[in-house]
Every structure is written in C-alpha cells, then in structure tokens.
Amino acid sequence: MKKVIVKEPILSQKLFSEVGAWSIVWLVLRMYLGWQWLHAGWGKVLGTGARPWGPDSILGFWKNAVVIPETGRAAITYDWYRVFLQFLINIKAESWFAPLIAWGELLVGIALILGVFVGIVAALGAFMNLNFMLAGVASTNPVLFLLAVLLILAWKTAGWWGLDRWLLPKIGVPWSRVELGKPTN
C-alpha cells in the first residue's frame, strides 16, 4: 500500500508547529491557565482557601448536584453522570476524592507553569473542567476547558518556553528542526 501523507494547512502549521510568535502566545496562555489551576488547588491543599475544603465539602457538592428538583432544571443534564456521582456518594469516595481533586489542581498548575508535558497536563486539566461542567458548574470552566484544548493542540510548541523544550527530546518525542521550504523525508 502506498504511503499517504496529508500536509498540515498553513494556518495549523503556523499556530501549532512553528516556534516563533505563537510560542509566546502559548506561553502566556499556559501561564494564565497554570495560575488558575495553582490558585484553585493551593488553598485546598493547605486548607487556607476562602471556603473550607475536604471530604465534607465535596460530599455536599455531590449531594446537591444529584438532586432532581420538582420544578425547574436539574444541575446535571446526563443521567449517567448523576448515577456516577451517586455511586461515589454510596461508596463514600469523598475521603480520597477531595485530596485527589486538590492535589490534581495544584500539580496541573505547577506543571503548566513550568512547561512540563504541557499537552498531557492540559488534557488532565481539561478532564477536570469537563467533570465540573458535567456536575452542573459553569463558572470559568468552559473558558478554561477551551484554553486547555488549545494547549493540547499546540503541544509541540506550547512548552517551548518551558521544560518541555529540553525534556521532550530527551524522552524520544520525534522533534526535529526543519528549515522552511526544504523537503522532509
């Protein structure tokens, strides 16, 4: 079978593959998103947040989220997600889930700020945003989700001004410098 290679559109190549002005944009976006996650997790891990965080707070959140009101609209649109949260309530998962969320937020924030495995870490952050949205919390989650998706798409250059610049080539990511206008093998 003949090998077929579909070239990237020029816009996609400029946005997600070229190191240059866009890598600075990804740096700013990465720092903003990293700060949001760091700020969200810091107070929870240290117990210094505006609201107390722990198993009781996540349990209260889950219990409110699964309620189906007699009138109006339920916080959770998808029944399968309501069943999932009810399962977590039933097995008393709040004892390990609360620290998991707090540490997850903190570590995603640190990794994004340092530029470590940006694509993977942004995907983990997007997964947390998705779960918050599925539980009925809009807040800043849709915007943070969108920013994370952009960083996932820009994984090759989003960490260029960070540790990924040195880390990814060491672990074997197929980066190579290509001069524009010259054919690649």
C-alpha positions in Angstrom: 0.0 0.0 0.0 1.3 3.4 -0.9 2.2 5.7 2.0 -0.1 8.8 2.0 0.9 11.9 4.0 -1.6 14.7 4.4 0.1 18.0 4.9 -1.0 20.4 7.6 -2.8 23.5 6.4 -0.6 26.6 6.6 -2.6 28.2 9.4 -2.4 25.0 11.5 1.3 24.8 10.9 1.9 28.4 12.0 -0.3 28.0 15.1 0.8 24.6 16.3 4.1 23.7 14.8 6.3 26.8 14.3 8.4 28.2 17.2 8.1 31.9 17.0 5.4 34.5 17.9 2.8 31.8 18.6 5.0 30.0 21.1 5.0 33.3 23.1 1.2 33.3 22.9 1.1 29.7 24.1 3.5 30.7 26.9 1.1 33.5 28.1 -1.9 31.2 27.8 -0.1 28.4 29.6 0.9 30.7 32.4 -2.6 32.0 32.8 -4.2 28.5 32.8 -1.4 27.2 35.1 -2.0 30.1 37.6 -5.8 29.3 37.6 -5.1 25.7 38.5 -2.4 26.5 41.0 -4.6 29.1 42.7 -7.6 26.6 42.8 -5.5 23.8 44.3 -3.2 25.8 46.7 -5.9 26.8 49.2 -7.4 23.4 49.1 -4.2 21.5 49.8 -3.0 23.9 52.5 -6.5 24.4 53.9 -6.3 28.2 53.5 -8.9 28.7 50.9 -11.9 31.1 51.2 -14.1 28.1 51.9 -13.0 25.0 53.8 -12.2 22.1 51.6 -12.3 18.5 52.4 -14.4 15.4 52.2 -17.5 17.1 53.7 -17.4 19.9 51.1 -17.1 17.5 48.1 -19.8 15.3 49.6 -22.1 18.3 50.0 -21.4 19.4 46.4 -22.2 15.9 45.1 -25.4 15.6 47.1 -26.6 19.0 45.8 -25.6 18.1 42.2 -27.6 14.8 42.1 -30.8 16.3 43.4 -33.6 16.3 40.8 -35.9 19.3 41.7 -39.7 19.0 41.4 -39.8 22.2 39.3 -37.1 23.7 37.2 -34.0 22.1 35.8 -31.6 19.6 37.5 -27.9 20.7 37.8 -26.8 17.5 36.0 -28.2 17.0 32.4 -26.9 13.5 31.8 -28.4 10.7 33.9 -25.3 8.5 33.5 -23.2 11.2 35.3 -25.8 11.6 38.1 -25.6 7.7 38.5 -21.8 8.0 38.6 -21.9 10.7 41.3 -24.5 8.8 43.3 -22.1 5.8 43.1 -19.3 7.9 44.5 -21.6 9.0 47.3 -22.7 5.5 48.1 -19.1 4.1 48.3 -18.0 7.1 50.4 -15.4 8.1 47.9 -15.2 11.7 49.3 -12.4 10.6 51.7 -10.0 10.1 48.8 -11.6 12.1 46.1 -11.3 15.5 47.9 -7.5 15.2 48.2 -7.3 13.9 44.7 -9.0 17.0 43.3 -7.0 19.4 45.4 -3.6 17.8 44.6 -4.7 17.3 40.9 -5.4 21.1 40.6 -2.2 22.1 42.3 0.0 19.7 40.2 -1.6 20.6 36.9 -1.0 24.3 37.8 2.7 23.7 38.6 3.3 21.5 35.6 1.7 24.1 33.2 3.7 27.0 34.7 6.9 25.0 34.4 6.0 23.8 30.9 6.3 20.1 31.7 4.4 17.6 29.5 2.1 20.5 28.5 -0.2 18.5 26.2 -0.7 15.7 28.7 -1.2 18.0 31.7 -3.6 20.3 29.7 -5.6 17.2 28.9 -5.8 16.3 32.6 -6.9 19.8 33.4 -9.5 19.7 30.6 -10.8 16.4 32.0 -11.3 18.1 35.4 -13.0 21.0 33.8 -15.3 18.6 31.9 -16.2 16.8 35.1 -17.0 20.1 36.8 -19.2 21.1 33.9 -21.0 17.7 33.8 -21.8 18.2 37.5 -23.5 21.5 36.6 -20.8 24.1 37.5 -20.2 26.5 34.7 -18.2 29.3 36.4 -14.9 29.7 34.5 -14.8 26.0 33.4 -15.9 26.4 29.8 -13.2 29.1 29.1 -10.5 27.0 31.0 -11.6 24.0 29.0 -11.2 25.8 25.7 -7.8 27.1 26.7 -6.7 23.6 27.7 -7.9 22.2 24.3 -5.8 24.9 22.5 -2.7 23.9 24.6 -3.4 20.2 23.7 -3.4 21.1 20.0 -0.3 23.2 20.4 1.6 20.6 22.5 4.7 20.8 20.2 5.4 24.5 20.8 3.3 25.3 24.0 6.2 24.0 26.2 9.0 25.5 24.0 9.5 28.3 26.6 9.5 25.8 29.4 11.0 22.4 30.4 9.4 20.6 27.5 12.0 22.2 25.2 14.7 20.0 26.8 12.6 17.2 28.3 10.6 16.0 25.3 13.6 15.5 23.0 15.3 13.5 25.8 12.4 11.1 26.2 12.2 10.5 22.5 9.5 12.8 21.1 10.1 13.0 17.4 11.1 16.6 17.2 13.4 17.8 14.5 14.3 21.2 13.2 13.0 21.7 9.7 14.0 24.6 7.6 11.0 26.1 5.8 11.0 25.4 2.1 13.1 22.3 2.3 11.5 18.9 1.9 11.5 16.5 4.8 12.0 12.7 4.5 
